[in-house]
Amino acid sequence: MTIDHPTLKQLVMDIFAAAGSHHHEAERIAHYLVEANLVEHDSHGVIQVPRYIERLRAGEISCNQTVEIVTENEVLTVLDGQLGFGQVIGEEAMRIALDKCAKFGLALVALRNSGHLGRIGDWAEMAAREGMISIHFVNTSGGGILVAPYGGTERRLSADPIAAGVPVPGGPPIILDISTCTIAEGKIRVAANQGATVPEGSILDGQGRPTIDPQAFYASPKGAILPLGGHKGFALGVIVEVLAGALSGGSCSRPGTKVVSNNMLTIVIDPARLRARRDFDGDVADFTTWVKSAATATPDGEILMPGEPEHRSKVKRLRDGIPLDETTWSQLQAVAGSLRIPAR
Ligand SMILES: NC(=O)c1ccc[n+]([C@@H]2O[C@H](COP(=O)([O-])OP(=O)(O)OC[C@H]3O[C@@H](n4cnc5c(N)ncnc54)[C@H](O)[C@@H]3O)[C@@H](O)[C@H]2O)c1
């Protein structure tokens, strides 16, 4: 089925409002989840709604929280997200980072104990809209252990995404937004819901054998995701765990907790404090032109900058609607029904 984004957003808003969120929070959760569907990161879209509601009912996250400042000076801030919804907590953390960066040219915010922060590229896009460069490192303290270390077969690390954004005047920003493992867990769930397979070389089953069956990942014993590019992705993941987890105080991946809390280290830079803005923008534009001038691997191929695929998907899905598989739709209907929201 295909659904238009305002209808989907309204359904998600109604669900979170009925679950206890104030209007602002319900709107922000719906906005970011539907935005992930619009940019074709369905793994971080409305497929997350049933899990967010489960976590709320289990008391793992709470409605209507705000960030608490643990410690701060002009450029450094440590925040506690108090296990509130990441869509609100992440936005508040970014607001603090961007306001400080506007004043001082640089800001570092270490956020701990946030609910799921969703698509981390959202935070890089928020900074880019205000003309700032940003870098984000995100881990999960313990409930999201998914990834085997290089050379291992058991889960020890979280998906440990890294995002970064560069503003581009008059065009979509350059957005890096990747987990440091071969495939984001949400994409395994999407494949499971669609009855599809996952790419070869991305996951192991519970016996440590390579598999393309997403169900084998969720079976008992559970499988593991492999690090991106072998030892390189593993090394990146280790650094993300330390920067996001140990430095923020939210902790690295560790056994003994089921709570899925995200920690995020964000660095925001105002390029205009380092050199003339037009010179910086000119360098980025020249570099982009140079990169795109490379011969393509196939005759009809095209070179896209990071962030362009998402921008194109958004234009298309705003126009044509968001494709949703039947399993995800019926899961949404079931959650809505459990909150006495009339079926759509
Ligand atoms: N909150 C969390 O704990 C958490 C954990 C893991 C992942 N995530 C999110 O999951 C999402 C998916 O992660 P992923 O690792 O599957 O990402 P991915 O493999 O889909 O890669 C996305 C990145 O690659 C770029 N890209 C894709 N195709 C391209 C092309 N043809 N040319 C140029 N650039 C291209 C995109 O612009 C983007 O920067 C991300 O949004 C990430 O933030 C969140």
The ligand as an SDF file (V2000), in Angstrom:
LIG
                    3D

 44 48  0  0  0  0  0  0  0  0999 V2000
   19.5920    5.6230   16.6300 N   0  0  0  0  0  0  0  0  0  0  0  0
   20.4020    4.6160   16.4940 C   0  0  0  0  0  0  0  0  0  0  0  0
   20.8220    4.0290   17.4750 O   0  0  0  0  0  0  0  0  0  0  0  0
   20.8310    4.1640   15.1250 C   0  0  0  0  0  0  0  0  0  0  0  0
   21.6570    3.0430   15.0350 C   0  0  0  0  0  0  0  0  0  0  0  0
   22.0650    2.6270   13.7600 C   0  0  0  0  0  0  0  0  0  0  0  0
   21.6560    3.2860   12.6150 C   0  0  0  0  0  0  0  0  0  0  0  0
   20.8390    4.3670   12.7530 N   0  0  0  0  0  0  0  0  0  0  0  0
   20.3690    5.0440   11.5400 C   0  0  0  0  0  0  0  0  0  0  0  0
   20.0610    4.0840   10.5440 O   0  0  0  0  0  0  0  0  0  0  0  0
   20.0840    4.7210    9.2770 C   0  0  0  0  0  0  0  0  0  0  0  0
   20.6220    3.7680    8.2600 C   0  0  0  0  0  0  0  0  0  0  0  0
   21.9950    3.4860    8.4980 O   0  0  0  0  0  0  0  0  0  0  0  0
   22.7990    2.5990    7.4500 P   0  0  0  0  0  0  0  0  0  0  0  0
   24.0880    2.2500    8.0430 O   0  0  0  0  0  0  0  0  0  0  0  0
   21.9080    1.5100    6.9560 O   0  0  0  0  0  0  0  0  0  0  0  0
   23.0180    3.6510    6.2700 O   0  0  0  0  0  0  0  0  0  0  0  0
   23.0940    3.3950    4.7040 P   0  0  0  0  0  0  0  0  0  0  0  0
   23.9050    2.1920    4.4170 O   0  0  0  0  0  0  0  0  0  0  0  0
   21.7060    3.4750    4.1530 O   0  0  0  0  0  0  0  0  0  0  0  0
   23.9500    4.6560    4.2130 O   0  0  0  0  0  0  0  0  0  0  0  0
   23.3790    5.9290    4.2250 C   0  0  0  0  0  0  0  0  0  0  0  0
   24.4440    6.9370    3.8680 C   0  0  0  0  0  0  0  0  0  0  0  0
   25.0590    6.6220    2.6200 O   0  0  0  0  0  0  0  0  0  0  0  0
   24.7760    7.6580    1.6650 C   0  0  0  0  0  0  0  0  0  0  0  0
   24.4940    7.0180    0.3780 N   0  0  0  0  0  0  0  0  0  0  0  0
   23.6590    5.9860    0.1470 C   0  0  0  0  0  0  0  0  0  0  0  0
   23.6400    5.6630   -1.1590 N   0  0  0  0  0  0  0  0  0  0  0  0
   24.4840    6.5160   -1.7760 C   0  0  0  0  0  0  0  0  0  0  0  0
   24.8910    6.7110   -3.1310 C   0  0  0  0  0  0  0  0  0  0  0  0
   24.4200    5.9330   -4.1160 N   0  0  0  0  0  0  0  0  0  0  0  0
   25.7570    7.6900   -3.3990 N   0  0  0  0  0  0  0  0  0  0  0  0
   26.2230    8.4900   -2.4190 C   0  0  0  0  0  0  0  0  0  0  0  0
   25.8920    8.3560   -1.1100 N   0  0  0  0  0  0  0  0  0  0  0  0
   25.0290    7.3890   -0.8060 C   0  0  0  0  0  0  0  0  0  0  0  0
   23.5570    8.3710    2.1980 C   0  0  0  0  0  0  0  0  0  0  0  0
   23.4380    9.6720    1.6910 O   0  0  0  0  0  0  0  0  0  0  0  0
   23.8540    8.3300    3.6970 C   0  0  0  0  0  0  0  0  0  0  0  0
   24.8080    9.2790    4.0640 O   0  0  0  0  0  0  0  0  0  0  0  0
   20.8640    6.0020    9.4690 C   0  0  0  0  0  0  0  0  0  0  0  0
   19.9510    7.0670    9.3800 O   0  0  0  0  0  0  0  0  0  0  0  0
   21.4100    5.8950   10.9010 C   0  0  0  0  0  0  0  0  0  0  0  0
   21.5140    7.1390   11.5750 O   0  0  0  0  0  0  0  0  0  0  0  0
   20.4300    4.8110   13.9680 C   0  0  0  0  0  0  0  0  0  0  0  0
  1  2  1  0
  2  3  2  0
  2  4  1  0
  4  5  1  0
  4 44  2  0
  5  6  2  0
  6  7  1  0
  7  8  2  0
  8  9  1  0
  8 44  1  0
  9 10  1  0
  9 42  1  0
 10 11  1  0
 11 12  1  0
 11 40  1  0
 12 13  1  0
 13 14  1  0
 14 15  2  0
 14 16  1  0
 14 17  1  0
 17 18  1  0
 18 19  2  0
 18 20  1  0
 18 21  1  0
 21 22  1  0
 22 23  1  0
 23 24  1  0
 23 38  1  0
 24 25  1  0
 25 26  1  0
 25 36  1  0
 26 27  1  0
 26 35  1  0
 27 28  2  0
 28 29  1  0
 29 30  1  0
 29 35  2  0
 30 31  1  0
 30 32  2  0
 32 33  1  0
 33 34  2  0
 34 35  1  0
 36 37  1  0
 36 38  1  0
 38 39  1  0
 40 41  1  0
 40 42  1  0
 42 43  1  0
M  CHG  2   8   1  16  -1
M  END
$$$$
